[in-house]
Amino acid sequence: MRDPDQRLFGAVNDGRVIGFVHAQIFQNPGGRAHKPFRFVSIELIAVTAAHQRRGVGRALIDAVKDWARSRKARIVHLGVYEFNQAAIAFYEKIGFKVGIRYMELTP
Ligand SMILES: CC(C)(COP(=O)(O)OP(=O)(O)OC[C@H]1O[C@@H](n2cnc3c(N)ncnc32)[C@H](O)[C@@H]1OP(=O)(O)O)[C@@H](O)C(=O)NCCC(=O)NCCS
């Protein structure tokens, strides 16, 4: 994790990692619709089942938000499978909104 554009934040309890988030900074080159901007992408986030619903996930996202601000990133974004309704409820609760709609079909 020597790449300054990536961060791995961990939550530790009694010497054990109980959650982590991996985030990365990207530069959107801009185009006709918008100017170039920097954004943080959350690649992975997980909290061990035994420690969920205790504010650990929120604290991990807060760490990412602080990092994003310090790096002058305009947004923090992530992708989540539509079937993962628990994660969607979590993201919505802490303030995420749909910004880009990613669609798919079975060929
Ligand atoms: C999603 C995840 C990271 C949330 O972590 P967490 O530590 O449990 O979240 P928090 O305790 O900080 O939750 C904050 C708020 O989000 C909402 N929330 C969290 N989990 C929820 C759930 N399963 N269902 C509904 N709302 C939920 C609640 O409003 C919660 O506050 P409350 O407990 O006071 O009501 C965790 O459930 C997880 O690791 N899930 C499995 C991996 C996963 O799906 N990762 C995301 C892949 S995109």
PDBQT file of the ligand as one rigid body, heavy atoms in Angstrom, charges set to zero:
ROOT
HETATM    1  C1  LIG A 201     -22.441  -2.947   4.781  1.00  0.00    +0.000 C 
HETATM    2  C2  LIG A 201     -21.547  -3.011   6.045  1.00  0.00    +0.000 C 
HETATM    3  C3  LIG A 201     -20.120  -2.609   5.702  1.00  0.00    +0.000 C 
HETATM    4  C4  LIG A 201     -22.134  -2.024   7.091  1.00  0.00    +0.000 C 
HETATM    5  O1  LIG A 201     -21.258  -2.012   8.228  1.00  0.00    +0.000 OA
HETATM    6  P1  LIG A 201     -21.813  -1.797   9.722  1.00  0.00    +0.000 P 
HETATM    7  O2  LIG A 201     -20.642  -1.619  10.616  1.00  0.00    +0.000 OA
HETATM    8  O3  LIG A 201     -22.764  -2.906  10.061  1.00  0.00    +0.000 OA
HETATM    9  O4  LIG A 201     -22.645  -0.439   9.574  1.00  0.00    +0.000 OA
HETATM   10  P2  LIG A 201     -23.018   0.615  10.736  1.00  0.00    +0.000 P 
HETATM   11  O5  LIG A 201     -23.190  -0.093  12.030  1.00  0.00    +0.000 OA
HETATM   12  O6  LIG A 201     -22.030   1.733  10.709  1.00  0.00    +0.000 OA
HETATM   13  O7  LIG A 201     -24.441   1.107  10.200  1.00  0.00    +0.000 OA
HETATM   14  C5  LIG A 201     -24.817   2.465  10.129  1.00  0.00    +0.000 C 
HETATM   15  C6  LIG A 201     -26.300   2.526   9.796  1.00  0.00    +0.000 C 
HETATM   16  O8  LIG A 201     -26.529   1.937   8.497  1.00  0.00    +0.000 OA
HETATM   17  C7  LIG A 201     -27.772   1.221   8.503  1.00  0.00    +0.000 C 
HETATM   18  N1  LIG A 201     -27.535  -0.220   8.295  1.00  0.00    +0.000 N 
HETATM   19  C8  LIG A 201     -26.375  -0.908   8.473  1.00  0.00    +0.000 A 
HETATM   20  N2  LIG A 201     -26.552  -2.205   8.172  1.00  0.00    +0.000 NA
HETATM   21  C9  LIG A 201     -27.850  -2.342   7.812  1.00  0.00    +0.000 A 
HETATM   22  C10 LIG A 201     -28.634  -3.463   7.417  1.00  0.00    +0.000 A 
HETATM   23  N3  LIG A 201     -28.122  -4.686   7.330  1.00  0.00    +0.000 N 
HETATM   24  N4  LIG A 201     -29.949  -3.248   7.120  1.00  0.00    +0.000 NA
HETATM   25  C11 LIG A 201     -30.495  -2.018   7.222  1.00  0.00    +0.000 A 
HETATM   26  N5  LIG A 201     -29.773  -0.906   7.594  1.00  0.00    +0.000 NA
HETATM   27  C12 LIG A 201     -28.481  -1.078   7.892  1.00  0.00    +0.000 A 
HETATM   28  C13 LIG A 201     -28.383   1.415   9.884  1.00  0.00    +0.000 C 
HETATM   29  O9  LIG A 201     -29.255   2.542   9.852  1.00  0.00    +0.000 OA
HETATM   30  C14 LIG A 201     -27.179   1.685  10.736  1.00  0.00    +0.000 C 
HETATM   31  O10 LIG A 201     -27.466   2.426  11.874  1.00  0.00    +0.000 OA
HETATM   32  P3  LIG A 201     -28.257   1.723  13.126  1.00  0.00    +0.000 P 
HETATM   33  O11 LIG A 201     -27.602   0.394  13.363  1.00  0.00    +0.000 OA
HETATM   34  O12 LIG A 201     -28.027   2.710  14.228  1.00  0.00    +0.000 OA
HETATM   35  O13 LIG A 201     -29.672   1.601  12.691  1.00  0.00    +0.000 OA
HETATM   36  C15 LIG A 201     -21.602  -4.441   6.671  1.00  0.00    +0.000 C 
HETATM   37  O14 LIG A 201     -22.952  -4.824   6.838  1.00  0.00    +0.000 OA
HETATM   38  C16 LIG A 201     -20.907  -5.519   5.850  1.00  0.00    +0.000 C 
HETATM   39  O15 LIG A 201     -19.688  -5.725   5.961  1.00  0.00    +0.000 OA
HETATM   40  N6  LIG A 201     -21.667  -6.242   5.023  1.00  0.00    +0.000 N 
HETATM   41  C17 LIG A 201     -21.109  -7.380   4.282  1.00  0.00    +0.000 C 
HETATM   42  C18 LIG A 201     -20.169  -6.929   3.176  1.00  0.00    +0.000 C 
HETATM   43  C19 LIG A 201     -20.849  -6.017   2.189  1.00  0.00    +0.000 C 
HETATM   44  O16 LIG A 201     -21.978  -6.221   1.767  1.00  0.00    +0.000 OA
HETATM   45  N7  LIG A 201     -20.108  -4.959   1.811  1.00  0.00    +0.000 N 
HETATM   46  C20 LIG A 201     -20.581  -3.990   0.857  1.00  0.00    +0.000 C 
HETATM   47  C21 LIG A 201     -20.349  -4.475  -0.518  1.00  0.00    +0.000 C 
HETATM   48  S1  LIG A 201     -20.810  -3.243  -1.731  1.00  0.00    +0.000 SA
ENDROOT
TORSDOF 0
